[in-house]
Amino acid sequence: MLQELIKLEQEALAALARAGTVDEMDAWRADYMGKKGALTLLLRSIGQLPAEQRPAAGQESNRVKQALEAALEGRAEAMKQQALNAAMAQEQLDVSLPGRPVTAGRLHVVTQALRSIYQIFGDMGFRVEEWRDVESDEFNFQLLNMPPYHPARDKWSTFHTTQEGVLLRTHTSPGQVRTMRKYYPEPIRVILPGKCYRYEQVTARAESMFYQVEGLAVGENITLADLKGVLYSFAKRMFNNNDIRVRFRFDYFPFTEPSIEMDIECFVCGSKGCRICKHSGWLEILGAGMVHPTVLRNGGYDPAKYSGFAFGMGPERIALLKHSIDDIRYFYANDLRFLNQFG
């Protein structure tokens, strides 16, 4: 029995050495180690041996089986390495070829402007509050000192819905009253960013959907001087110019009194007058004013004790001015040739 096992081992190893393909190795496994393989049949016959021969035969059979399994594993690994070497010889890698760069995404230019605004006002203690895009007529107009008959409503071309009194907000100012009602009687210092919608013709200076950032501060003894200081600090940081000149002009908004517009000197022409500034030497960047007593009262604050200021700006307009772009439609045309300039 021991001689038969040794002879079988030698024959099996010789046959395995001749196997050159995966199919030949599978056939070898079936011939020697399968259910009807030579080694399997020989192992079954151990039970027919005399009792004194069985331990030695069993020990030798296990050695032969382990040797054949190890030889099979080694032969398979050798064949795999041979196949790899052959493939590498045929498909050599030219490491001098340039790689294929992965296209990296980047922030949209308007998003960059928004984040700059958040950062600047955040450093001045303002936190971000966001409110709904779909508003009621009450918050969008009436609580902002614009009753149904008020002529100032004509300034905002409104998208109305099929539900009476429900519309797409025309500005972020409804957030003023909502924020005051949320935080009363605490002091408030927030910015209110969001999308606004107006039924207007799309031009180089106007879109029917656009972003706006509202600012609101409410507390005791807040003055117009505080508002001017905040806005001047914003302009210096936003346009990276500590010597920037600004001017404030009186204007009219129903929800502020007094109301002002803020201009900065045209950095394209140096205030000499050009097409960008319409030959005025100044660029309008935002509107602002002291919160109207009626609006304060609608928010729950007593105007005899509290005062506040508000301002509103368009991030698209800020980006237009900052990058000397002459058409707002470029921002939403999804033209990568344009957008890739602002990485």
C-alpha positions as CSV (number, residue, x, y, z in Angstrom):
1,M,0.0,0.0,0.0
2,L,2.8,2.4,0.9
3,Q,4.6,1.7,-2.4
4,E,1.3,2.3,-4.3
5,L,0.9,5.7,-2.6
6,I,4.5,6.7,-3.5
7,K,4.1,5.6,-7.1
8,L,0.8,7.5,-7.4
9,E,2.4,10.6,-6.0
10,Q,5.3,10.5,-8.5
11,E,2.9,9.9,-11.5
12,A,0.6,12.7,-10.3
13,L,3.4,15.2,-9.9
14,A,4.8,14.3,-13.4
15,A,1.3,14.7,-14.9
16,L,0.8,18.1,-13.2
17,A,4.1,19.4,-14.5
18,R,2.9,18.6,-18.0
19,A,-0.4,20.5,-17.6
20,G,-0.1,23.8,-19.4
21,T,-3.6,25.2,-19.4
22,V,-6.4,25.7,-16.9
23,D,-8.5,22.9,-18.6
24,E,-5.6,20.5,-18.3
25,M,-5.2,21.3,-14.6
26,D,-9.0,20.8,-14.1
27,A,-8.7,17.4,-15.8
28,W,-5.7,16.5,-13.6
29,R,-7.7,17.4,-10.5
30,A,-10.5,15.1,-11.6
31,D,-8.2,12.2,-12.5
32,Y,-6.3,12.2,-9.2
33,M,-8.4,14.1,-6.5
34,G,-12.0,13.9,-7.8
35,K,-14.7,11.6,-6.4
36,K,-13.5,8.8,-8.7
37,G,-9.9,10.0,-8.8
38,A,-6.9,7.6,-8.3
39,L,-6.0,9.0,-4.9
40,T,-9.6,9.0,-3.7
41,L,-10.1,5.3,-4.7
42,L,-6.8,4.3,-3.0
43,L,-7.7,6.1,0.2
44,R,-11.0,4.2,0.3
45,S,-9.2,0.9,0.2
46,I,-7.3,1.6,3.4
47,G,-10.2,0.2,5.4
48,Q,-9.6,-3.2,3.8
49,L,-6.0,-3.4,5.1
50,P,-5.1,-5.4,8.2
51,A,-5.4,-3.4,11.4
52,E,-1.7,-3.1,12.0
53,Q,-1.1,-1.5,8.6
54,R,-3.8,1.0,8.7
55,P,-2.1,3.8,10.8
56,A,1.0,3.9,8.6
57,A,-1.1,3.8,5.4
58,G,-3.4,6.6,6.7
59,Q,-0.4,8.8,7.7
60,E,1.2,8.3,4.3
61,S,-2.0,8.9,2.4
62,N,-2.5,12.3,4.2
63,R,1.1,13.2,3.4
64,V,0.6,12.4,-0.3
65,K,-2.8,14.3,-0.4
66,Q,-1.2,17.4,1.2
67,A,1.7,17.2,-1.2
68,L,-0.5,17.0,-4.2
69,E,-2.7,19.9,-3.0
70,A,0.4,22.1,-2.4
71,A,1.8,21.1,-5.8
72,L,-1.5,22.0,-7.5
73,E,-1.6,25.4,-5.7
74,G,2.0,26.2,-6.7
75,R,1.4,25.2,-10.3
76,A,-1.7,27.4,-10.5
77,E,0.2,30.4,-9.1
78,A,3.1,29.7,-11.5
79,M,0.7,29.7,-14.5
80,K,-0.9,32.9,-13.3
81,Q,2.5,34.6,-13.1
82,Q,3.4,33.3,-16.6
83,A,0.1,34.7,-18.0
84,L,0.9,38.0,-16.3
85,N,4.4,38.1,-17.7
86,A,3.1,37.4,-21.2
87,A,0.5,40.1,-21.0
88,M,3.1,42.6,-19.7
89,A,5.5,41.7,-22.5
90,Q,2.7,42.4,-25.1
91,E,1.2,45.4,-23.4
92,Q,4.1,47.5,-22.1
93,L,3.1,50.6,-20.1
94,D,4.7,53.8,-21.4
95,V,5.1,55.8,-18.1
96,S,6.1,58.9,-20.1
97,L,2.6,59.3,-21.4
98,P,0.7,62.1,-19.6
99,G,-2.2,61.1,-17.3
100,R,-5.8,61.9,-17.8
101,P,-6.6,64.7,-15.3
102,V,-9.9,64.5,-13.4
103,T,-12.1,67.5,-14.0
104,A,-12.6,69.2,-10.7
105,G,-15.8,71.1,-9.9
106,R,-15.9,74.6,-8.6
107,L,-18.3,77.0,-6.9
108,H,-20.6,79.0,-9.1
109,V,-19.6,82.7,-9.2
110,V,-22.9,83.7,-7.5
111,T,-22.3,81.1,-4.8
112,Q,-18.8,82.6,-4.3
113,A,-20.4,86.1,-3.9
114,L,-23.0,84.7,-1.4
115,R,-20.3,83.1,0.7
116,S,-18.2,86.2,0.7
117,I,-21.3,88.2,2.0
118,Y,-21.9,85.5,4.7
119,Q,-18.3,85.7,5.8
120,I,-18.2,89.5,6.0
121,F,-21.4,89.9,7.9
122,G,-20.7,86.9,10.0
123,D,-17.5,88.5,11.2
124,M,-19.7,91.5,12.2
125,G,-22.0,89.3,14.3
126,F,-24.8,88.7,11.9
127,R,-26.2,85.2,11.6
128,V,-28.0,83.6,8.7
129,E,-31.8,83.1,8.7
130,E,-33.6,81.6,5.7
131,W,-37.3,81.8,5.0
132,R,-39.8,80.5,2.4
133,D,-39.8,81.2,-1.3
134,V,-43.6,81.0,-1.5
135,E,-45.1,83.8,0.6
136,S,-48.4,85.3,1.5
137,D,-49.5,88.7,0.3
138,E,-49.7,89.7,4.0
139,F,-46.0,89.2,4.7
140,N,-44.7,90.2,1.2
141,F,-46.6,93.5,1.1
142,Q,-49.1,94.3,3.8
143,L,-47.0,93.9,6.9
144,L,-44.2,95.9,5.1
145,N,-46.4,99.0,5.0
146,M,-47.9,98.3,1.6
147,P,-51.7,97.7,1.8
148,P,-53.6,96.5,-1.3
149,Y,-54.1,100.0,-2.6
150,H,-50.5,101.1,-2.2
151,P,-48.9,102.3,-5.5
152,A,-45.5,101.0,-4.5
153,R,-46.7,97.5,-5.2
154,D,-46.4,98.3,-8.9
155,K,-42.6,98.3,-8.5
156,W,-42.7,94.6,-7.9
157,S,-44.1,92.6,-10.8
158,T,-45.4,89.7,-8.9
159,F,-45.9,86.0,-9.7
160,H,-49.3,85.1,-8.2
161,T,-50.5,81.5,-7.7
162,T,-53.9,80.1,-8.2
163,Q,-54.5,80.3,-4.5
164,E,-55.7,83.7,-3.5
165,G,-53.2,85.7,-1.4
166,V,-50.3,83.3,-2.1
167,L,-47.4,84.4,-4.3
168,L,-43.7,83.9,-5.0
169,R,-41.8,86.4,-2.9
170,T,-40.6,89.5,-4.8
171,H,-37.9,90.3,-2.2
172,T,-36.5,88.8,1.0
173,S,-38.0,91.6,3.1
174,P,-40.9,89.4,4.3
175,G,-38.2,87.7,6.4
176,Q,-37.9,90.9,8.5
177,V,-41.3,90.5,10.1
178,R,-41.0,86.8,10.4
179,T,-37.6,87.1,12.1
180,M,-38.8,89.8,14.5
181,R,-41.8,87.6,15.5
182,K,-39.5,84.7,16.0
183,Y,-36.9,86.4,18.3
184,Y,-39.0,89.1,20.1
185,P,-38.0,90.7,22.4
186,E,-34.3,89.8,21.9
187,P,-32.0,92.1,19.9
188,I,-31.6,91.0,16.3
189,R,-28.7,90.9,13.9
190,V,-29.3,88.7,10.9
191,I,-28.9,88.4,7.2
192,L,-31.7,86.8,5.2
193,P,-30.5,85.3,1.9
194,G,-32.8,83.6,-0.7
195,K,-34.2,83.5,-4.2
196,C,-36.7,86.1,-5.3
197,Y,-39.1,86.1,-8.3
198,R,-40.5,88.9,-10.5
199,Y,-42.5,88.9,-13.7
200,E,-40.0,90.9,-15.6
201,Q,-38.4,90.8,-19.0
202,V,-35.0,89.1,-18.9
203,T,-32.3,91.6,-19.9
204,A,-28.6,92.2,-19.4
205,R,-29.5,93.8,-16.0
206,A,-32.5,91.8,-14.9
207,E,-33.6,88.2,-14.4
208,S,-37.0,86.8,-13.5
209,M,-35.3,84.8,-10.7
210,F,-32.4,86.1,-8.7
211,Y,-30.8,86.0,-5.3
212,Q,-31.1,88.7,-2.7
213,V,-29.6,89.2,0.7
214,E,-31.5,91.1,3.3
215,G,-29.9,92.5,6.4
216,L,-31.8,93.3,9.7
217,A,-30.7,94.7,13.0
218,V,-33.1,95.6,15.8
219,G,-32.4,96.8,19.3
220,E,-32.3,99.8,21.5
221,N,-30.5,103.0,20.3
222,I,-29.7,101.8,16.8
223,T,-29.1,104.7,14.5
224,L,-28.5,105.6,10.9
225,A,-24.8,106.1,11.7
226,D,-24.7,102.4,12.7
227,L,-26.1,101.4,9.4
228,K,-23.6,103.5,7.5
229,G,-20.7,102.1,9.4
230,V,-21.8,98.5,8.8
231,L,-22.3,99.1,5.0
232,Y,-19.0,101.0,4.7
233,S,-17.1,98.2,6.4
234,F,-18.9,95.7,4.0
235,A,-17.9,97.6,0.9
236,K,-14.2,97.8,1.9
237,R,-14.0,94.1,2.5
238,M,-16.2,93.0,-0.4
239,F,-14.2,94.9,-3.0
240,N,-10.9,94.6,-1.1
241,N,-10.2,98.3,-1.0
242,N,-9.8,100.1,2.3
243,D,-9.7,103.4,0.5
244,I,-12.9,102.9,-1.4
245,R,-15.2,105.9,-1.7
246,V,-18.9,105.5,-1.0
247,R,-21.9,107.9,-1.1
248,F,-25.3,107.6,0.4
249,R,-28.4,109.0,-1.4
250,F,-31.9,109.5,-0.1
251,D,-34.5,107.2,-1.7
252,Y,-37.9,105.7,-0.9
253,F,-38.9,102.3,0.3
254,P,-42.2,101.7,2.0
255,F,-40.7,99.6,4.8
256,T,-37.8,102.0,5.8
257,E,-37.8,105.6,6.9
258,P,-35.5,107.3,6.1
259,S,-34.4,105.2,3.1
260,I,-31.1,105.4,1.3
261,E,-29.2,104.0,-1.6
262,M,-25.5,103.2,-1.3
263,D,-23.1,103.8,-4.2
264,I,-19.4,103.0,-4.6
265,E,-16.9,104.8,-6.8
266,C,-16.6,103.1,-10.2
267,F,-13.4,101.1,-10.1
268,V,-13.4,100.5,-13.8
269,C,-13.0,104.2,-14.8
270,G,-11.8,105.6,-11.5
271,S,-15.0,107.8,-11.2
272,K,-14.3,109.5,-14.5
273,G,-17.4,108.0,-16.2
274,C,-17.7,104.9,-18.4
275,R,-20.3,102.6,-19.9
276,I,-20.3,100.4,-16.8
277,C,-21.3,103.3,-14.4
278,K,-23.4,104.9,-17.1
279,H,-21.0,107.8,-17.1
280,S,-21.9,108.8,-13.6
281,G,-18.7,107.7,-11.9
282,W,-20.7,105.8,-9.3
283,L,-22.0,102.2,-9.0
284,E,-25.2,101.5,-7.0
285,I,-24.8,98.3,-4.9
286,L,-27.7,98.3,-2.4
287,G,-30.7,99.9,-0.8
288,A,-31.1,100.4,2.9
289,G,-32.8,102.5,5.6
290,M,-34.1,102.6,9.2
291,V,-36.9,100.1,9.8
292,H,-40.3,101.8,9.5
293,P,-42.1,102.1,12.8
294,T,-45.1,100.3,11.3
295,V,-42.9,97.4,10.4
296,L,-41.3,97.3,13.8
297,R,-44.8,97.3,15.4
298,N,-45.9,94.5,13.0
299,G,-42.9,92.4,14.2
300,G,-43.9,92.9,17.8
301,Y,-41.3,95.6,18.8
302,D,-42.4,98.9,20.3
303,P,-40.9,101.7,18.0
304,A,-40.9,104.0,21.0
305,K,-38.3,101.8,22.6
306,Y,-36.6,99.9,19.8
307,S,-35.2,100.9,16.4
308,G,-33.5,99.1,13.7
309,F,-32.0,99.2,10.2
310,A,-32.4,97.0,7.1
311,F,-30.6,96.7,3.8
312,G,-30.9,94.6,0.7
313,M,-28.5,93.7,-2.0
314,G,-28.2,91.4,-5.0
315,P,-25.3,88.9,-5.0
316,E,-25.5,88.8,-8.8
317,R,-25.1,92.6,-9.0
318,I,-22.2,92.4,-6.6
319,A,-20.5,89.8,-8.8
320,L,-21.2,91.8,-11.9
321,L,-19.5,94.8,-10.4
322,K,-16.6,92.9,-8.8
323,H,-15.7,91.1,-12.0
324,S,-16.7,93.9,-14.5
325,I,-19.3,91.7,-16.2
326,D,-21.8,93.5,-18.4
327,D,-24.6,90.9,-18.7
328,I,-26.3,89.1,-15.8
329,R,-27.6,86.4,-18.1
330,Y,-24.1,84.8,-18.3
331,F,-24.5,83.6,-14.8
332,Y,-27.3,81.1,-15.6
333,A,-26.5,80.2,-19.2
334,N,-24.5,77.1,-18.0
335,D,-21.6,78.0,-20.3
336,L,-18.5,76.4,-18.8
337,R,-16.3,78.7,-20.9
338,F,-17.6,81.6,-18.9
339,L,-18.0,79.8,-15.5
340,N,-14.5,78.3,-15.5
341,Q,-13.0,81.7,-15.2
342,F,-14.1,82.0,-11.6
343,G,-12.4,79.0,-10.0
